[in-house]
Amino acid sequence: MRKKNSTLLSITNKALSGLLVLLGFSACTVGAGGEEPCMYGMPYAQHSIKGKVENQSGVPIKGIRIICSIRNHWMPQDTLLSDIKGEFTFTKQIVEPDVTYKLVCTDIDGIDNGSYKEDSVNVDFKRSDLSDESGWFQGKATKNVTIKLTENGK
């Protein structure tokens, strides 16, 4: 009797497991009416900031550290360096479409390219800035920013 109960329980467990697997996969198939399959995940957006660091005369400054963080947010910050043309590009995929990025620029190379005071700028992204929406992807937006640094001692 005990062996029969064990065998019956094993068969029942396998049948229920198989049924749950089929139900899980069938929830993601295209329906008879051609509707879109279910999607798993969270809506997200792509933000890009293309920037240039210059002195007050408009001359590009290379080697400036740019720390990009989201104001009042838990996500870690990213660090960039301006290239020889003073340019940098920052791209982030994020869940919230409405955010403000804070860019803090610091001269870290000493007097090699001049000595500049630290400065910061805020870059706002709004839901209305986004384009190319598709499914969970809420769209992408690019902002251009020019940061003018002041030389130390001026």
PyMOL commands that set and color helices and strands:
alter all, ss='L'
color gray80, all
select helices_A, chain A and resi 2-26+127-129
alter helices_A, ss='H'
color red, helices_A
select strands_A, chain A and resi 44-55+64-70+78-81+87-94+99-107+119-125+137-149
alter strands_A, ss='S'
color yellow, strands_A
deselect
rebuild
show_as cartoon
